[in-house]
Amino acid sequence: MQNNFKPDKEIKFFRLLNEKKIKYLLIGRQACVIYGLPVNTFDYDIAVDNDRENIEKLLKLAKEFELKPSKSEQDILSKKQPIFSLQNDIKIDVFCAKRYGTVDNKFIVFSDAFEKKIIKRDKKSRLVFYVPIIDDLIMFKKINPREKDFEDIKMLESIKGKEKN
Amino acid sequence: MIYHRFIMKKPKITANEKKRILENHKWFSKFSPVEKLKIAKRASKFSEILKNAK
């Protein structure tokens, strides 16, 4: 059967993230959707490995999509900017530190979260997503939390509770 | 939501939250209504993919 699926920019971008072997984790509300939360958002949040080569690959890919970084490339590559965004008619917030402090004075380390990641696949779009486990996603939500993040955390905690039972 | 001043305090918006809201607003307000619709449509299509991912 012919696959008539027409990929959008976002879909192409995430497909290429995988093809170019960029180490990333989908965090934020989009990751919450994967866990079944009834939320929606227009922007995309990813955490990436802060290895120089990895960030260079990401910035090169962003250029192909005409996504402009919100901070200078030099500052991003010299790791002066732990969070920046890539944007045109897509907005991708990129978290590129080695580890992050949370509001409850704990730490989430990217490499640890990446090792424990869950891989989710969609057959129709042939997309593969790297998502942190639920506990790590909650930690990522606690990095710079807004009111809606606390609501998401509550919902994620309840899902976690259900999974245990 | 109606916040009655004696029953429920309106949640405070932190400086960080305000900054991110403004950032998102600044980004989204650049687009025409048609473009905004297109962005919303693409985002909902992407969410559908995420919902179906196993």
Backbone of each chain as ProteinMPNN parsed JSONL, in Angstrom:
{"seq_chain_A": "MQNNFKPDKEIKFFRLLNEKKIKYLLIGRQACVIYGLPVNTFDYDIAVDNDRENIEKLLKLAKEFELKPSKSEQDILSKKQPIFSLQNDIKIDVFCAKRYGTVDNKFIVFSDAFEKKIIKRDKKSRLVFYVPIIDDLIMFKKINPREKDFEDIKMLESIKGKEKN", "coords_chain_A": {"N_chain_A": [[0.835, -1.195, 0.0], [0.461, 2.242, -0.802], [2.165, 4.878, 0.866], [0.721, 7.768, 1.789], [1.531, 9.814, 3.357], [2.299, 13.099, 4.09], [5.104, 14.749, 5.066], [5.479, 17.339, 7.525], [7.389, 20.332, 8.262], [8.332, 20.139, 10.929], [8.239, 17.414, 11.328], [10.048, 16.483, 9.44], [12.31, 17.672, 10.502], [12.637, 16.367, 13.004], [12.985, 13.804, 12.066], [15.412, 14.036, 10.743], [17.027, 14.679, 12.88], [17.346, 12.241, 14.089], [18.445, 10.751, 11.963], [20.882, 12.035, 11.6], [22.091, 11.34, 13.829], [21.995, 12.886, 16.175], [22.31, 13.517, 19.55], [19.603, 13.659, 21.493], [16.83, 14.541, 23.631], [13.374, 14.476, 23.765], [11.661, 16.816, 25.498], [9.522, 18.619, 27.796], [6.172, 19.769, 26.992], [5.462, 18.301, 24.696], [6.619, 15.854, 25.121], [5.114, 15.097, 27.266], [2.706, 14.587, 26.032], [3.249, 12.185, 24.749], [3.256, 10.539, 26.964], [0.606, 10.461, 27.397], [-0.745, 12.695, 28.377], [-3.357, 15.144, 28.379], [-2.597, 17.624, 26.84], [-1.644, 20.586, 25.001], [0.65, 22.235, 22.793], [2.526, 24.763, 21.036], [5.183, 24.974, 20.708], [8.435, 23.341, 20.748], [10.382, 21.39, 22.891], [13.669, 20.471, 23.447], [16.305, 18.538, 24.9], [19.752, 18.505, 24.587], [22.824, 16.689, 24.083], [25.705, 18.19, 25.397], [28.1, 18.045, 24.084], [30.54, 19.311, 21.863], [30.608, 18.576, 19.138], [28.099, 17.433, 18.792], [26.4, 19.624, 19.224], [27.227, 21.251, 17.158], [26.364, 19.755, 14.97], [23.631, 19.962, 15.363], [23.217, 22.732, 15.05], [23.945, 23.005, 12.415], [22.0, 21.517, 11.153], [19.814, 23.069, 11.877], [20.317, 25.326, 10.359], [19.838, 24.355, 7.789], [17.095, 24.242, 7.879], [16.47, 26.821, 8.061], [16.284, 27.85, 10.623], [16.622, 30.175, 13.106], [19.095, 30.719, 15.572], [18.543, 31.913, 18.917], [20.579, 32.955, 20.358], [24.069, 33.891, 20.018], [26.06, 31.891, 17.802], [28.628, 31.414, 18.612], [28.548, 31.855, 21.397], [26.849, 29.777, 22.055], [28.286, 27.502, 21.292], [30.501, 27.799, 22.911], [29.448, 27.121, 25.234], [28.217, 28.977, 26.861], [25.646, 29.512, 26.959], [23.092, 27.933, 28.379], [20.476, 27.477, 27.661], [18.73, 27.98, 24.687], [16.893, 29.202, 21.82], [15.614, 27.899, 18.704], [14.347, 29.293, 15.874], [11.844, 29.959, 13.387], [9.128, 29.657, 11.626], [8.716, 27.609, 13.287], [9.207, 26.837, 16.67], [11.805, 25.942, 18.618], [12.881, 25.095, 21.705], [16.013, 24.775, 23.084], [17.802, 22.877, 25.342], [20.951, 22.846, 26.524], [22.877, 22.053, 28.446], [25.217, 20.286, 30.58], [24.327, 19.355, 32.994], [21.437, 20.073, 35.039], [20.037, 22.218, 37.468], [17.333, 21.79, 39.737], [14.143, 23.102, 40.944], [13.769, 21.996, 43.43], [16.264, 21.721, 44.483], [17.774, 19.606, 43.354], [19.548, 17.559, 40.95], [19.601, 17.06, 37.418], [21.136, 15.034, 35.149], [22.154, 15.162, 31.814], [23.418, 13.045, 30.34], [22.907, 10.778, 31.917], [20.126, 10.691, 31.871], [19.776, 10.294, 29.162], [20.839, 7.79, 28.763], [18.963, 6.218, 30.055], [16.786, 6.517, 28.502], [13.578, 6.292, 26.757], [12.433, 4.728, 23.797], [10.271, 5.761, 21.341], [8.084, 4.927, 18.685], [6.51, 5.96, 15.651], [4.611, 4.444, 13.282], [3.303, 5.317, 10.93], [4.337, 7.891, 10.23], [6.921, 7.247, 10.235], [8.575, 8.013, 12.31], [10.934, 8.382, 14.963], [11.189, 8.782, 18.405], [13.129, 10.063, 21.049], [12.689, 9.836, 24.382], [12.718, 11.0, 27.765], [12.628, 8.876, 30.72], [9.725, 8.72, 32.829], [10.27, 9.764, 35.441], [12.582, 11.271, 34.999], [11.617, 13.078, 33.151], [9.908, 14.549, 34.734], [11.82, 15.727, 36.353], [13.139, 17.331, 34.431], [11.069, 19.067, 33.924], [11.108, 20.474, 36.225], [13.17, 22.244, 36.052], [12.976, 24.937, 35.177], [10.466, 25.943, 36.2], [7.118, 26.82, 35.273], [3.805, 27.924, 36.025], [2.104, 26.191, 34.592], [3.778, 24.036, 34.266], [3.893, 22.907, 36.787], [1.339, 21.912, 36.94], [1.476, 19.989, 34.927], [3.393, 18.319, 36.067], [1.988, 17.299, 38.262], [0.074, 15.766, 36.897], [1.752, 13.957, 35.586], [2.867, 12.657, 37.779], [0.604, 11.354, 38.714], [0.104, 9.577, 36.647], [2.368, 8.041, 36.851], [1.923, 6.845, 39.297], [-0.273, 5.247, 38.636], [0.892, 3.499, 36.823], [2.537, 2.049, 38.492], [0.711, 0.656, 40.044]], "CA_chain_A": [[0.0, 0.0, 0.0], [1.27, 3.457, -0.882], [2.073, 5.733, 2.039], [0.469, 9.124, 1.323], [1.822, 10.741, 4.441], [3.15, 14.232, 3.697], [5.708, 15.255, 6.304], [5.646, 18.771, 7.761], [8.76, 20.739, 8.625], [8.691, 19.589, 12.244], [8.438, 15.967, 11.175], [11.335, 16.335, 8.736], [13.374, 18.065, 11.426], [12.864, 15.29, 13.975], [13.515, 12.642, 11.329], [16.838, 14.282, 10.497], [17.736, 14.618, 14.173], [17.686, 10.829, 14.272], [19.346, 10.317, 10.882], [22.224, 12.615, 11.803], [22.547, 10.792, 15.126], [22.14, 13.946, 17.181], [21.83, 12.997, 20.832], [18.606, 14.587, 22.038], [15.665, 13.988, 24.315], [12.2, 15.341, 23.652], [11.157, 17.091, 26.858], [8.438, 19.588, 27.71], [4.791, 19.294, 26.838], [5.35, 17.294, 23.635], [6.93, 14.564, 25.744], [3.954, 14.763, 28.111], [1.688, 14.009, 25.135], [3.635, 10.779, 24.565], [2.826, 9.82, 28.167], [-0.863, 10.44, 27.443], [-1.354, 13.876, 29.005], [-4.193, 15.897, 27.431], [-2.097, 19.005, 26.76], [-1.123, 20.94, 23.679], [1.635, 23.323, 22.752], [2.985, 25.071, 19.68], [6.643, 24.914, 20.605], [9.06, 22.037, 20.982], [11.518, 21.495, 23.819], [14.572, 19.32, 23.417], [17.576, 18.643, 25.625], [20.77, 17.856, 23.757], [24.143, 16.451, 24.667], [26.444, 19.435, 25.165], [29.334, 17.771, 23.358], [30.648, 20.326, 20.808], [30.259, 17.982, 17.84], [26.653, 17.245, 18.785], [25.755, 20.937, 19.064], [27.55, 21.711, 15.792], [25.458, 19.041, 14.053], [22.292, 20.529, 15.555], [23.176, 24.07, 14.453], [24.024, 22.822, 10.96], [20.656, 21.085, 10.753], [18.938, 24.233, 12.038], [20.568, 26.193, 9.201], [19.141, 23.742, 6.644], [15.678, 24.549, 8.034], [16.417, 28.275, 8.252], [15.914, 28.144, 12.01], [17.642, 31.097, 13.641], [19.327, 30.603, 17.015], [18.262, 33.164, 19.644], [21.855, 33.437, 20.894], [25.108, 33.767, 18.995], [26.617, 30.531, 17.667], [29.866, 31.378, 19.406], [28.16, 31.676, 22.8], [26.255, 28.438, 22.218], [29.352, 26.501, 21.207], [31.416, 27.915, 24.06], [28.64, 26.641, 26.37], [27.847, 30.076, 27.743], [24.187, 29.592, 26.948], [22.524, 26.596, 28.631], [19.177, 27.359, 26.975], [18.497, 28.93, 23.597], [15.834, 28.66, 20.968], [15.785, 27.928, 17.255], [13.006, 29.667, 15.445], [11.256, 30.729, 12.285], [7.727, 29.372, 11.944], [8.736, 26.563, 14.302], [10.035, 27.323, 17.783], [12.359, 24.816, 19.358], [13.731, 25.505, 22.831], [17.068, 23.774, 23.228], [18.513, 22.852, 26.627], [22.212, 22.221, 26.108], [23.867, 21.961, 29.524], [25.578, 18.919, 30.964], [23.367, 19.037, 34.046], [20.558, 21.192, 35.371], [19.518, 22.258, 38.83], [15.874, 21.886, 39.757], [13.648, 23.976, 42.022], [13.881, 21.338, 44.738], [17.707, 21.564, 44.767], [18.341, 18.343, 42.884], [20.168, 17.72, 39.639], [19.319, 16.082, 36.366], [22.298, 14.993, 34.258], [21.674, 14.751, 30.498], [23.925, 11.738, 29.905], [22.192, 9.74, 32.676], [18.745, 10.631, 31.342], [19.843, 9.759, 27.79], [21.085, 6.336, 28.891], [17.744, 5.555, 30.523], [15.687, 6.99, 27.644], [12.607, 5.377, 26.146], [12.324, 5.016, 22.363], [8.893, 5.616, 20.86], [8.042, 4.958, 17.215], [5.22, 6.069, 14.96], [4.786, 3.725, 12.021], [2.8, 6.071, 9.784], [5.268, 8.951, 9.824], [8.244, 6.628, 10.365], [9.371, 8.847, 13.221], [11.402, 7.779, 16.211], [11.422, 9.825, 19.398], [13.836, 9.711, 22.274], [11.981, 10.503, 25.476], [13.212, 10.569, 29.076], [11.661, 8.126, 31.525], [8.793, 9.655, 33.477], [10.915, 10.456, 36.571], [13.5, 12.275, 34.453], [10.809, 14.135, 32.52], [9.466, 15.398, 35.847], [12.998, 16.526, 36.741], [13.333, 18.366, 33.396], [9.989, 20.048, 34.121], [11.398, 21.263, 37.421], [14.346, 23.105, 35.839], [12.589, 26.343, 35.086], [9.022, 25.679, 36.119], [6.062, 27.814, 35.257], [2.6, 27.376, 36.666], [1.586, 25.053, 33.828], [4.673, 22.894, 34.486], [3.482, 22.245, 38.034], [0.128, 21.131, 36.601], [1.949, 18.811, 34.18], [4.081, 17.428, 37.016], [0.937, 16.602, 39.015], [-0.516, 14.737, 36.025], [2.775, 12.915, 35.362], [2.965, 11.881, 39.031], [-0.556, 10.459, 38.829], [0.322, 8.497, 35.663], [3.413, 7.201, 37.435], [1.256, 6.068, 40.336], [-1.118, 4.235, 37.986], [1.777, 2.487, 36.223], [3.057, 1.201, 39.563], [-0.367, -0.22, 40.554]], "C_chain_A": [[0.881, 1.261, 0.0], [1.077, 4.326, 0.363], [1.923, 7.185, 1.578], [0.787, 10.192, 2.363], [2.774, 11.856, 3.978], [3.78, 14.838, 4.942], [5.8, 16.779, 6.357], [7.096, 19.037, 8.143], [9.223, 20.088, 9.925], [9.045, 18.119, 12.126], [9.777, 15.703, 10.497], [12.49, 16.632, 9.68], [13.683, 16.932, 12.404], [13.403, 14.026, 13.299], [15.024, 12.805, 11.119], [17.666, 14.298, 11.784], [18.212, 13.189, 14.416], [18.706, 10.374, 13.232], [20.77, 10.812, 11.099], [22.815, 12.226, 13.156], [22.864, 11.893, 16.145], [21.531, 13.418, 18.475], [20.868, 14.017, 21.444], [17.558, 13.812, 22.816], [14.528, 14.985, 24.134], [11.67, 15.546, 25.065], [9.974, 18.054, 26.716], [7.1, 18.937, 27.426], [4.628, 18.236, 25.76], [5.65, 15.909, 24.198], [5.779, 14.12, 26.644], [2.852, 14.112, 27.277], [1.971, 12.519, 24.922], [3.185, 9.945, 25.766], [1.309, 9.875, 28.376], [-1.516, 11.633, 28.114], [-2.168, 14.672, 27.986], [-3.782, 17.367, 27.353], [-1.715, 19.321, 25.313], [-0.199, 22.142, 23.761], [2.073, 23.555, 21.312], [4.506, 24.937, 19.562], [7.176, 23.547, 21.037], [10.252, 22.243, 21.909], [12.376, 20.254, 23.672], [15.781, 19.612, 24.303], [18.581, 17.916, 24.76], [22.061, 17.664, 24.538], [25.001, 17.681, 24.387], [27.855, 19.218, 24.597], [29.385, 18.704, 22.122], [30.169, 19.784, 19.447], [28.75, 17.837, 17.693], [25.926, 18.575, 18.537], [26.024, 21.496, 17.673], [26.608, 21.068, 14.773], [24.05, 19.629, 14.132], [22.181, 21.894, 14.87], [23.22, 24.002, 12.923], [22.642, 22.416, 10.415], [19.668, 22.257, 10.827], [19.078, 25.177, 10.844], [19.823, 25.68, 7.974], [17.65, 24.088, 6.669], [15.426, 26.045, 8.222], [15.894, 28.648, 9.639], [17.009, 29.002, 12.619], [17.834, 30.879, 15.136], [19.103, 31.951, 17.711], [19.532, 33.758, 20.253], [22.925, 33.243, 19.822], [25.683, 32.347, 18.994], [27.84, 30.354, 18.553], [29.551, 31.115, 20.884], [27.595, 30.276, 23.041], [27.36, 27.387, 22.25], [30.341, 26.589, 22.368], [30.686, 27.596, 25.367], [28.317, 27.742, 27.38], [26.332, 30.155, 27.883], [23.575, 28.218, 27.175], [21.171, 26.373, 27.954], [19.112, 28.408, 25.875], [17.348, 28.394, 22.75], [16.2, 28.792, 19.494], [14.41, 28.27, 16.702], [12.911, 30.274, 14.05], [9.754, 30.503, 12.45], [7.593, 28.098, 12.794], [9.554, 27.158, 15.443], [10.483, 26.123, 18.598], [13.257, 25.361, 20.468], [14.736, 24.391, 23.084], [17.772, 23.94, 24.568], [19.833, 22.137, 26.362], [23.281, 22.231, 27.204], [24.145, 20.494, 29.841], [24.618, 18.439, 32.051], [22.604, 20.295, 34.438], [20.123, 21.093, 36.828], [18.005, 22.404, 38.779], [15.428, 22.772, 40.928], [13.756, 23.334, 43.395], [15.333, 20.945, 45.052], [18.269, 20.186, 44.435], [18.96, 18.595, 41.518], [19.672, 16.666, 38.667], [20.496, 16.166, 35.382], [21.841, 14.436, 32.908], [22.115, 13.335, 30.147], [23.232, 10.581, 30.634], [20.781, 9.554, 32.12], [18.736, 9.997, 29.951], [20.05, 8.243, 27.814], [19.806, 5.579, 29.231], [16.55, 5.793, 29.601], [14.758, 5.868, 27.135], [12.528, 5.74, 24.663], [10.896, 4.74, 21.924], [8.883, 5.771, 19.34], [6.625, 5.164, 16.709], [5.399, 5.478, 13.574], [4.433, 4.584, 10.812], [3.799, 7.129, 9.286], [6.719, 8.458, 9.805], [9.17, 7.489, 11.253], [9.742, 8.094, 14.488], [11.681, 8.928, 17.182], [12.192, 9.269, 20.578], [13.226, 10.535, 23.412], [12.581, 10.069, 26.819], [12.174, 9.712, 29.802], [10.866, 9.139, 32.348], [9.434, 10.437, 34.639], [11.847, 11.562, 36.075], [12.735, 13.414, 33.781], [10.306, 15.106, 33.592], [10.62, 16.304, 36.295], [13.25, 17.643, 35.726], [12.28, 19.467, 33.557], [10.284, 20.97, 35.3], [12.588, 22.212, 37.246], [13.974, 24.585, 35.929], [11.069, 26.418, 35.129], [8.123, 26.913, 36.108], [4.84, 27.148, 35.874], [2.103, 26.121, 35.941], [2.479, 23.811, 33.987], [4.293, 22.145, 35.758], [2.231, 21.396, 37.799], [0.53, 19.849, 35.874], [2.604, 17.798, 35.115], [3.051, 16.619, 37.812], [0.361, 15.469, 38.184], [0.471, 13.6, 35.784], [2.919, 12.025, 36.597], [1.793, 10.903, 39.132], [-0.442, 9.296, 37.838], [1.33, 7.497, 36.217], [2.814, 6.276, 38.493], [0.427, 4.933, 39.748], [-0.274, 3.108, 37.415], [2.294, 1.512, 37.273], [2.01, 0.195, 40.029], [-0.721, -1.343, 39.585]], "O_chain_A": [[1.893, 1.335, 0.697], [-0.043, 4.487, 0.849], [2.864, 7.772, 1.044], [0.351, 11.338, 2.246], [3.894, 11.595, 3.537], [3.072, 15.385, 5.787], [6.151, 17.427, 5.371], [7.902, 18.125, 8.321], [10.332, 19.563, 10.021], [10.005, 17.638, 12.728], [10.539, 14.829, 10.909], [13.512, 15.946, 9.669], [14.844, 16.579, 12.61], [14.179, 13.277, 13.892], [15.802, 11.866, 11.288], [18.853, 13.972, 11.775], [19.327, 12.959, 14.884], [19.691, 9.71, 13.554], [21.737, 10.104, 10.819], [23.872, 12.705, 13.565], [23.858, 11.832, 16.869], [20.398, 12.939, 18.499], [21.277, 15.101, 21.858], [17.42, 12.597, 22.676], [14.704, 16.188, 24.328], [11.281, 14.596, 25.743], [9.486, 18.269, 25.606], [6.919, 17.731, 27.593], [3.765, 17.366, 25.873], [5.027, 14.919, 23.812], [5.502, 12.927, 26.773], [2.155, 13.21, 27.742], [1.053, 11.698, 24.914], [2.783, 8.791, 25.613], [0.792, 9.403, 29.389], [-2.714, 11.6, 28.397], [-1.724, 14.859, 26.853], [-4.54, 18.249, 27.758], [-1.493, 18.417, 24.508], [-0.274, 22.95, 24.687], [2.0, 22.655, 20.476], [5.047, 24.803, 18.464], [6.459, 22.725, 21.608], [11.037, 23.173, 21.721], [11.885, 19.128, 23.759], [16.218, 20.754, 24.44], [18.299, 16.83, 24.253], [22.346, 18.369, 25.505], [25.025, 18.169, 23.257], [28.692, 20.119, 24.637], [28.384, 18.861, 21.424], [29.432, 20.448, 18.718], [28.188, 18.082, 16.625], [24.976, 18.647, 17.757], [25.158, 22.137, 17.078], [26.121, 21.721, 13.85], [23.366, 19.778, 13.12], [21.191, 22.184, 14.2], [22.618, 24.824, 12.231], [22.191, 22.899, 9.377], [18.805, 22.416, 9.963], [18.097, 25.754, 10.375], [19.248, 26.46, 7.214], [17.017, 24.214, 5.62], [14.306, 26.469, 8.507], [15.165, 29.626, 9.805], [18.176, 28.612, 12.646], [16.862, 30.856, 15.891], [19.434, 33.001, 17.16], [19.555, 34.932, 20.621], [22.717, 32.524, 18.844], [25.778, 31.695, 20.034], [28.056, 29.302, 19.155], [30.184, 30.283, 21.534], [27.827, 29.669, 24.087], [27.376, 26.504, 23.108], [30.943, 25.59, 22.761], [31.229, 27.775, 26.457], [28.165, 27.49, 28.575], [25.809, 30.783, 28.803], [23.539, 27.408, 26.248], [20.768, 25.237, 27.704], [19.402, 29.582, 26.105], [16.892, 27.268, 22.946], [16.974, 29.661, 19.095], [13.423, 27.609, 17.026], [13.797, 31.007, 13.609], [9.151, 31.104, 13.339], [6.492, 27.583, 12.989], [10.499, 27.908, 15.199], [9.678, 25.396, 19.181], [14.269, 26.008, 20.197], [14.373, 23.23, 23.272], [18.277, 25.017, 24.886], [19.839, 20.956, 26.013], [24.465, 22.399, 26.911], [23.411, 19.595, 29.429], [24.159, 17.297, 32.044], [23.051, 21.418, 34.206], [19.875, 20.003, 37.342], [17.463, 23.059, 37.89], [16.231, 23.141, 41.785], [13.827, 24.03, 44.408], [15.595, 19.983, 45.774], [19.131, 19.667, 45.144], [18.903, 19.708, 40.994], [19.365, 15.535, 39.047], [20.804, 17.236, 34.856], [21.219, 13.376, 32.85], [21.305, 12.516, 29.712], [22.995, 9.527, 30.043], [20.308, 8.434, 31.926], [17.814, 9.26, 29.601], [19.502, 7.515, 26.987], [19.585, 4.46, 28.768], [15.442, 5.334, 29.876], [15.116, 4.691, 27.097], [12.552, 6.919, 24.309], [10.375, 3.639, 22.105], [9.574, 6.623, 18.782], [5.667, 4.621, 17.259], [6.225, 5.942, 12.788], [5.144, 4.593, 9.807], [4.063, 7.242, 8.089], [7.625, 9.186, 9.4], [10.358, 7.658, 10.978], [8.972, 7.287, 15.008], [12.325, 9.915, 16.826], [11.941, 8.156, 21.041], [13.252, 11.765, 23.394], [12.916, 8.897, 26.993], [10.978, 9.816, 29.528], [11.296, 10.277, 32.534], [9.173, 11.629, 34.803], [11.899, 12.648, 36.651], [13.154, 14.57, 33.835], [10.28, 16.319, 33.388], [10.425, 17.486, 36.578], [13.54, 18.775, 36.111], [12.566, 20.646, 33.353], [9.783, 22.092, 35.371], [12.97, 22.906, 38.189], [14.586, 25.36, 36.663], [10.448, 26.91, 34.186], [8.343, 27.889, 36.824], [4.854, 25.961, 36.199], [1.733, 25.129, 36.569], [2.008, 22.68, 33.86], [4.358, 20.917, 35.813], [2.076, 20.317, 38.371], [0.009, 18.77, 36.154], [2.407, 16.59, 34.984], [3.213, 15.416, 38.012], [0.176, 14.356, 38.676], [0.091, 12.429, 35.776], [3.072, 10.809, 36.487], [1.961, 9.767, 39.577], [-0.839, 8.172, 38.144], [1.174, 6.284, 36.076], [3.149, 5.094, 38.574], [0.413, 3.817, 40.268], [-0.637, 1.935, 37.492], [2.471, 0.323, 37.007], [2.328, -0.946, 40.364], [-1.602, -2.152, 39.875]]}, "seq_chain_B": "MIYHRFIMKKPKITANEKKRILENHKWFSKFSPVEKLKIAKRASKFSEILKNAK", "coords_chain_B": {"N_chain_B": [[-11.392, 31.626, 34.483], [-12.772, 32.636, 37.559], [-11.469, 34.637, 40.024], [-12.117, 34.982, 43.243], [-11.651, 37.534, 45.523], [-11.682, 36.936, 48.219], [-11.78, 34.256, 48.454], [-10.048, 32.815, 46.738], [-6.707, 33.17, 45.88], [-5.251, 34.882, 43.174], [-2.968, 33.158, 41.153], [0.494, 33.933, 41.44], [2.517, 35.395, 38.931], [5.675, 34.522, 38.11], [8.864, 36.207, 37.582], [10.388, 34.818, 35.793], [8.524, 33.205, 34.514], [6.972, 35.162, 33.316], [8.81, 36.223, 31.543], [9.19, 34.089, 29.776], [6.605, 33.755, 28.787], [6.255, 36.192, 27.487], [8.27, 35.991, 25.581], [7.368, 33.833, 24.01], [5.001, 34.983, 23.142], [5.934, 37.147, 21.677], [7.213, 35.827, 19.617], [5.049, 34.452, 18.414], [3.338, 36.499, 17.703], [4.361, 37.617, 15.452], [3.345, 36.505, 13.222], [0.885, 36.24, 10.575], [-2.754, 35.946, 10.751], [-3.465, 33.718, 9.161], [-1.07, 32.326, 8.91], [-0.682, 31.732, 11.606], [-2.744, 29.967, 12.046], [-1.894, 27.879, 10.428], [0.436, 27.11, 11.768], [-0.67, 26.222, 14.166], [-2.183, 24.097, 13.211], [-0.23, 22.377, 12.215], [1.101, 21.827, 14.587], [-0.856, 20.439, 15.983], [-1.106, 18.218, 14.387], [1.381, 17.099, 14.77], [1.216, 16.468, 17.467], [-0.693, 14.456, 17.334], [0.774, 12.45, 16.096], [2.6, 11.961, 18.123], [0.889, 10.99, 20.072], [0.197, 8.561, 18.964], [2.559, 7.2, 18.949], [4.454, 4.353, 19.772]], "CA_chain_B": [[-11.586, 31.31, 35.898], [-13.002, 33.845, 38.353], [-10.759, 34.581, 41.29], [-12.753, 35.822, 44.235], [-10.526, 38.004, 46.359], [-11.704, 36.379, 49.573], [-11.729, 32.79, 48.426], [-8.904, 32.243, 46.029], [-5.717, 34.153, 45.421], [-4.805, 34.682, 41.806], [-1.569, 32.728, 41.239], [1.494, 34.942, 41.061], [3.356, 35.06, 37.785], [7.06, 34.839, 38.458], [9.584, 36.955, 36.545], [10.833, 33.829, 34.804], [7.337, 32.807, 33.761], [6.591, 36.327, 32.525], [9.803, 36.331, 30.47], [8.929, 33.041, 28.775], [5.318, 34.049, 28.149], [6.497, 37.307, 26.561], [9.1, 35.459, 24.494], [6.479, 33.063, 23.137], [4.043, 35.912, 22.55], [6.695, 37.928, 20.696], [7.441, 34.94, 18.469], [3.8, 34.101, 17.745], [2.651, 37.685, 17.189], [4.978, 38.025, 14.17], [2.684, 35.837, 12.103], [-0.464, 36.656, 10.19], [-3.737, 34.959, 11.238], [-3.41, 32.488, 8.35], [0.154, 31.606, 9.318], [-0.917, 31.223, 12.972], [-3.581, 28.765, 11.889], [-1.049, 26.82, 9.858], [1.32, 26.648, 12.85], [-1.512, 25.455, 15.103], [-2.586, 22.856, 12.545], [0.947, 21.5, 12.177], [1.385, 21.389, 15.967], [-1.825, 19.413, 16.396], [-0.754, 17.012, 13.62], [2.55, 16.529, 15.43], [0.726, 15.87, 18.717], [-1.359, 13.199, 16.966], [1.855, 11.469, 15.87], [3.146, 11.607, 19.435], [-0.105, 10.165, 20.772], [0.19, 7.219, 18.379], [3.879, 6.565, 19.046], [4.486, 3.231, 20.74]], "C_chain_B": [[-11.762, 32.605, 36.68], [-12.3, 33.688, 39.7], [-11.454, 35.53, 42.272], [-11.676, 36.238, 45.233], [-10.532, 37.433, 47.77], [-11.528, 34.86, 49.579], [-10.416, 32.27, 47.859], [-7.946, 33.335, 45.58], [-5.334, 33.854, 43.991], [-3.328, 34.252, 41.851], [-0.609, 33.791, 40.726], [2.269, 34.483, 39.845], [4.775, 35.484, 38.128], [7.726, 35.573, 37.291], [9.998, 36.029, 35.406], [9.679, 33.417, 33.892], [6.919, 33.928, 32.8], [7.504, 36.448, 31.301], [9.506, 35.328, 29.361], [7.611, 33.263, 28.049], [5.515, 35.137, 27.1], [7.293, 36.854, 25.337], [8.233, 34.705, 23.474], [5.495, 33.973, 22.41], [4.706, 36.707, 21.42], [6.89, 37.103, 19.421], [6.134, 34.745, 17.685], [3.123, 35.322, 17.106], [3.219, 38.175, 15.853], [4.166, 37.534, 12.981], [1.283, 36.383, 11.822], [-1.455, 35.616, 10.707], [-3.687, 33.633, 10.467], [-2.195, 31.647, 8.751], [-0.019, 30.982, 10.707], [-1.74, 29.936, 12.915], [-2.768, 27.585, 11.386], [-0.148, 26.223, 10.935], [0.533, 25.761, 13.809], [-1.876, 24.101, 14.513], [-1.424, 21.852, 12.528], [1.254, 20.942, 13.566], [0.406, 20.293, 16.387], [-1.567, 18.106, 15.645], [0.426, 16.295, 14.297], [2.138, 15.831, 16.737], [0.043, 14.53, 18.451], [-0.329, 12.088, 16.771], [2.403, 10.993, 17.218], [2.192, 10.694, 20.199], [-0.064, 8.724, 20.28], [1.518, 6.482, 18.503], [3.887, 5.494, 20.132], [5.896, 2.696, 20.905]], "O_chain_B": [[-11.005, 33.558, 36.496], [-12.523, 32.714, 40.418], [-11.372, 36.75, 42.125], [-10.9, 35.415, 45.719], [-9.504, 37.443, 48.447], [-11.17, 34.268, 50.598], [-9.769, 31.398, 48.438], [-8.36, 34.316, 44.963], [-5.115, 32.697, 43.632], [-2.52, 34.905, 42.513], [-0.864, 34.455, 39.721], [2.635, 33.312, 39.74], [5.04, 36.655, 38.402], [7.226, 35.563, 36.166], [9.965, 36.396, 34.232], [9.832, 33.298, 32.676], [6.566, 33.685, 31.646], [7.054, 36.731, 30.191], [9.559, 35.655, 28.175], [7.499, 32.999, 26.851], [5.019, 35.034, 25.978], [7.026, 37.276, 24.212], [8.342, 34.905, 22.265], [5.19, 33.774, 21.234], [4.12, 36.91, 20.357], [6.752, 37.607, 18.306], [6.112, 34.857, 16.459], [2.425, 35.198, 16.1], [2.633, 39.04, 15.203], [4.274, 38.067, 11.877], [0.604, 36.908, 12.704], [-1.048, 34.511, 11.067], [-3.846, 32.562, 11.051], [-2.283, 30.429, 8.907], [0.431, 29.865, 10.96], [-1.475, 28.965, 13.625], [-2.925, 26.453, 11.846], [0.02, 25.006, 11.018], [0.997, 24.696, 14.215], [-1.88, 23.086, 15.211], [-1.601, 20.661, 12.785], [1.612, 19.775, 13.722], [0.787, 19.337, 17.062], [-1.778, 17.02, 16.186], [0.464, 15.068, 14.385], [2.639, 14.756, 17.067], [0.177, 13.588, 19.233], [-0.519, 10.954, 17.21], [2.636, 9.803, 17.43], [2.613, 9.757, 20.878], [-0.26, 7.785, 21.052], [1.605, 5.292, 18.203], [3.4, 5.699, 21.244], [6.114, 1.759, 21.673]]}, "name": "protein", "num_of_chains": 2, "seq": "MQNNFKPDKEIKFFRLLNEKKIKYLLIGRQACVIYGLPVNTFDYDIAVDNDRENIEKLLKLAKEFELKPSKSEQDILSKKQPIFSLQNDIKIDVFCAKRYGTVDNKFIVFSDAFEKKIIKRDKKSRLVFYVPIIDDLIMFKKINPREKDFEDIKMLESIKGKEKNMIYHRFIMKKPKITANEKKRILENHKWFSKFSPVEKLKIAKRASKFSEILKNAK"}
